């Protein structure tokens, strides 16, 4: 029987990812099988989890996924000794309107699966008030059980003592306290952490985090706080249709934002995936029947993409006979031009008329529900797709046929409709699931 925990916090930026990776590696070093998950739509963290545990991690999302899909995904933890789910944002942070099985809050997953919560608390600038915040989180939702806390970035032994005493008085277990330690800071950029595959020293960084946390946190006490859990494999698998039988997938530093559960679902449905690198001026496999350009950081490589004539002409030739779809950054590359943060316009593939710019950054963030107006690879017109959008680009022109009517989580219609021209389609959102 596996034991489950959810790592959360009162807010973003407190240290959830670092603690999750450190605990996972420390327990793995003890010979335990550790399975990680990511609650919410963050597509970067699962790769870090895999680096720490040696096992693939996937996203589980209560706004976009039904309970059967979540049950199917977490059933991979059946053979693990400990399951760690990393939360997103604050414990109860989600959207205002309920989605398929919840609001997207980490608390939804904790309650749904019965996993106790370990809170990471940064008490900088406070002392006893930290205990009041934790007590409020503990009591806010009866179905969510608090296991205890780990203090992060404590200023001094005296500071730690003040916070510990207040937490003990409130009946809250303190598993450990971490002083500031710059050596285990994970590098970031504008869409979150720099991806695991871009960091040559990621293994050493996780090892150092595990050593540091093992020195300051009672790993045995944390492990004992986990709830015994026997996942039951769901009768239904993932509700994801592959876009084709043989999929040419762009995959490099500019095109890397792919939800792991999507790729697994494509494989499980019998699809074959071949990868190619636009940054290396490669073209899609000629035997593929569809090409998929995921999101990533094309704005950091726009000049190189524009200069890679073989890739651009090869993609245009592919699109003459077979469908091509782009998500977010991939959508931008399917467009006519991309203006970088310095105001320089770079010619893209021109399969769509989309013009985007990073010269005036504007954040677009949130869940998306799209009703397709026209078909896209793997999905018919009228299909309802759930996804998530996160980018800083501004639309200068979106002249083609709208792909979908797109709503945010409140039901408001948004301007980022996606586009369709010929066999090319694109969306700003990253697909998570189709409504059953």
QUIHU-V379536 format. One record per backbone hydrogen bond with DSSP energy under -1.0 kcal/mol. CO is the residue of the C=O (numbers start at 1). NH is the residue of the N-H. Records with the same first field share a line. If there is no record, write none. Layout:
BEGIN
CO = NH  NH
END
This chain:
BEGIN
2 = 229
3 = 83
4 = 227
5 = 85
6 = 118
7 = 87
8 = 120
9 = 91
15 = 19
16 = 20
17 = 21
18 = 22
19 = 23
20 = 24
21 = 25
22 = 26
23 = 27
24 = 28
25 = 29
27 = 32
28 = 31
33 = 81  82
35 = 84
37 = 86
38 = 60
44 = 47
45 = 49
46 = 50
47 = 51
48 = 52
49 = 53
50 = 54
58 = 38
60 = 40
61 = 65
62 = 101
63 = 100
66 = 70
67 = 71
68 = 72
69 = 73
70 = 74
71 = 75
73 = 76
74 = 77
75 = 78
77 = 80
82 = 35
83 = 5
84 = 37
85 = 7
86 = 39
90 = 93
91 = 107
102 = 99
103 = 95
106 = 110
107 = 111
108 = 112
109 = 113
110 = 114  115
116 = 6
117 = 147  148
118 = 8
119 = 150
121 = 152
123 = 126
127 = 130
128 = 132
129 = 133
130 = 134
131 = 135
132 = 136
133 = 137
134 = 138
135 = 139
141 = 144
145 = 117
148 = 119
149 = 175
150 = 121
151 = 178
156 = 160
157 = 161
158 = 162
159 = 163
160 = 164
161 = 165
162 = 166
163 = 167
164 = 168
165 = 169
166 = 170
167 = 172
168 = 171
173 = 149
175 = 218
176 = 151
178 = 153  154
181 = 184
182 = 185
187 = 194
189 = 192
192 = 189
195 = 198
196 = 199
199 = 202
201 = 205
202 = 206
203 = 207
204 = 208
205 = 209
206 = 210
207 = 211
208 = 212
209 = 213
210 = 214
211 = 215
213 = 217
216 = 177
217 = 219
218 = 222
219 = 223
220 = 224
221 = 225
223 = 226
227 = 4
229 = 2
238 = 240
239 = 434
245 = 272
246 = 289  290
247 = 274
248 = 292
249 = 276
255 = 252
256 = 258
259 = 262  263
260 = 264
261 = 265
262 = 266
263 = 267
264 = 268
265 = 269
266 = 271
267 = 270
272 = 247
274 = 249
276 = 251
277 = 282
278 = 281
285 = 288
290 = 248
291 = 325
292 = 250
293 = 327
295 = 256  257
297 = 300
298 = 301
301 = 305
302 = 306
303 = 307
304 = 308
307 = 309
308 = 312
309 = 313
310 = 314
311 = 315
312 = 316
313 = 317
314 = 318
315 = 319
318 = 321  322
323 = 291
324 = 425
325 = 293
326 = 427
327 = 330
328 = 332
329 = 333
330 = 334
333 = 349
334 = 352
335 = 350
336 = 348
337 = 356
338 = 346
339 = 358
340 = 343
344 = 340
346 = 338
354 = 336  337
355 = 396  397
356 = 339
357 = 394
364 = 391
366 = 389
368 = 387
369 = 407
370 = 385
371 = 405
372 = 382
376 = 379
379 = 376
380 = 383
383 = 372
384 = 435
385 = 370
386 = 432  433
387 = 368
388 = 430
389 = 366
391 = 364
392 = 362
394 = 357
397 = 355
401 = 420
403 = 373  374
405 = 371
406 = 414
407 = 369
408 = 411
412 = 408
415 = 417
417 = 404
419 = 426
420 = 401
421 = 424
423 = 324
424 = 421
425 = 326
426 = 419
427 = 328
430 = 388
433 = 386
END
